[in-house]
Amino acid sequence: MTRRYWNINLEEMMEAGVHFGHGTRKWNPRMAPYISAKRKGIHITNLTKTARFLSEACDLVFDAASKGKQFLIVGTKNKAADSVARAAIRARCHYVNKKWLGGMLTNWSTTETRLHKFRDLRTEQKTGRLNHLPKRDAAMLKRQLSHLQTYLGGIKYMTGLPDIVILVDQQEEYTALRECITLGIPTICLIDTNCDPDLADISIPANDDAIASIRLILNKLVFAICEGRSSYIRNP
């Protein structure tokens, strides 16, 4: 049963531009059920349906968080990157917001090896060991550490595959979505009018280009995750 306290209202979504889709020439016909109108050559998303699917997604992440499940939030395009990092940190979720490295999940053993290297280098930097190395070696390791921080910094504490993956922009994160499908990891995907709504477990029709739209959707999901985590802490 849908919980009513997620406080998802249509006016707030309109103010954030959640309803603005892509131009009518750039659309996926499978999105037809989620489009309510055309305006000045742009498809308009049906916000009533957006609210319903967002509410379902909030229910799902609340239940998962209340059972101690782990989340990964993925959004690598520039407009989403900062919002993804802030939302993930607030909800104590793992995140990828720079670049999805192919095989990050499907080739988890390689990712795990990179994470061990990353942690080791961080430890060496914190303890000052890098400063005792020859300058050339230290510079090389610091470059390697910087590279790992950029691409793996958001998953540095991830010790296994996530239980649920939240994706911002299906087109941009298609490789990550396919990996989740291959592994059977449940997905929640923010989808614009040029996307395929059938690929994710829960697809939330919304503007995936406007920062305000992305932030609003993530904030609702993060609030539900935080509420679920609080429930888990109270009733372990």
N, C-alpha and C positions, 0 to 999 in steps of 0.2 A: 504494500500500500504506500502511495506517495506521501512523504512527510511534508507538512505545510510550512515548516519554519525555515525553508531555504530562502524565502523572501525574494522570489524571482518575479519581477514585475515588468510589464511590457513597455511602460513609459521609460524606465531606466535603460532598457535595452535600445529603445529608439534614440535616446540621447547619446548613447555610445556608438550609434551607427551600425549596430549588429545586423540590421535588416538589409543593408546595402550589399548586393551581390556583384558579380562581374557583368561586363557587357553582354547583351543577349547573344552575340555571336560566339562568345567564349563560355559555353555552358555544356553540362553533361545532361542529356535528356532524362537520365535516371533521377535527376534532382527535381523533375517536374512536380511531384507531390508536395515538395517543400517550398515551392515558389508561389507567391500570392498574386504578383502583378509584374508588369513591365512599366518602367518610368524613365523617360528620356534615354532609351537605349540600354537601360540597366535593369537586371532582374531584382525583384524585391522578395526577400525571404519571408516566409510566413512565421511571424514571431510567436504565435500561439504554439506552433509545433516545436519551435526552438525551445520555448519554455518547458514543454512537456519532456523533451529528450534531455534537456539540461537537468531537470528535476530527477529523472530516472538515473542519470549519471551521478548526481549527488547522493541519491539513495545507495547506489552501488559502492561508491568510494567510502561512504559513511560505514556501511556494513563491513567492508573489507578492513578499514582502519580500526574498527572496533574489535577485530579479530587479530590485530597485530600484523596485517599484511603490508608488504612493501610496494612503493610506487616509484615509477620513473616518468618524469615529464620531459618531453622532447619538443624543442622548437628552436631551429637553428638559423632562421632568416633574421636579418637585422632588426626588423620591426618587432619581433617576438622575443629576441634573446634576453633583454633585460627583465622583461615581465616574467619570463620563464624562471630565471635565476631567483628573482625575489619571491615568487610564489612557492617555488620548491624549498627554499631556505626557510620560509615561514612555516611550511607544513612538515619540515624535516623529511623531505622526499629527495631522491636522487634526481639528477637532471643532466641533459645534454643540450647545450645552447650555442655551440660554435660550429661543429661539423660532426655529422654521423659517420663514424668509421665503419665501413662495410664489414659485416661479421661480428660486430660488437656484442651481439647476443647469440647468434647462431654458432659462432666460433668462440664461445665463452672462455675456453681454456687459454687461448691467446690473449684475450682481454685481461684475464686474471693474472697472467704473467706480466703484462704491462703495468697493471695496478700494483703488483708486488714491487716492481722496479721503481715505480713512482713513489711509493711509500718509503722505500729504502733511501732514495735520493733526498726526499724531504727530511728524513731523519738525519742524514749526513749534513744537510745544509743547516738544520737547526742546532746540531751539536758542534758546528764549526769545522767538521772534518774536511769539507771541500777546500777550506782555506789553507790546509796543510799540504795540498797536492800541488804539483807543478802547475804553473799558470795555464799552460795550454790544456792540460787534462781537466783542470777545474772549470775553465771556460766551456769546454765541450760538454761536461756534465751539467753545467748550469743551463746551457742551451737546450739540452735534452729534458731537463726538469721543466723549463719554461714551456716547451712543446707539450709535454705530458699534462701540465697544469691547464693549458688551454683546452685540450680535447678530453681529458679524463678528470679534470678537477671536480666536476659535479657528481661523479660516481666513485670518488676515491674511497668511500666507506661501504661501497656495495660489495657484498660477499657472495652473492649468488644472483640468479636471474630474478627480475622483479615479478611480483604477482599481477600487477596491472600497469599498463603503459598508457599515458595520456599524450596525445600528439596534437600539436598546433600546425595546421596546414597539411592536408593529406598529400598534396602534390610534392611539396618540399621534402616531406619525411616519408616518401613512398618506400624507400629501402628499409627503413626502420619498421614500417607497417608490415612489409612482406616477411621480415624476420619474425615478428610477433605471430603472424599467421602461421608460419612454418612451425614455430615452437608451441603453438596453442596458448599463447599468453593473451588474456583478455585485453581489448583496446577500447579507449574512448577517444574519438577523433573529432576535432573541430573541422567542419567541412563547409566550403564555399560552393557557389553554384556551378563550379567547373569540376566538382569531385564526384566520386562514386559512393553513394551512401550505404552500399551493401558490403563494403570491405571491413569496416570496423564493427565491433560488437555493439557499441552505442555511438551513433553519429549525431553530432550536434550541429545543425545547420546555422551558420553564422559567418559574418564578415571576418575573413582571416588575414586581411590587410591592414585594418585600422587598429592602432595600438589600444585605443579605448575599448574596442570590442574584445580583443584578445584578453586584455586585463580583466574585464568584467567576467568573462567566462571562467578564467582561471581563478579569480577571487571566489566565485561561488563554489567551485570544486574544492579549493583549498580550505574554505570555511567548513565544508562537510567533512573533509579529511581530519581537520583539527578537532572537530566535534567528536568524530569517531575515535580518534586517539585518546581524547579525554575520557571517553567511555571505557576504553581498554585499560587505561591506567587505574580508573576507579574500580573496575571489575576484571582483574587479570585472570 
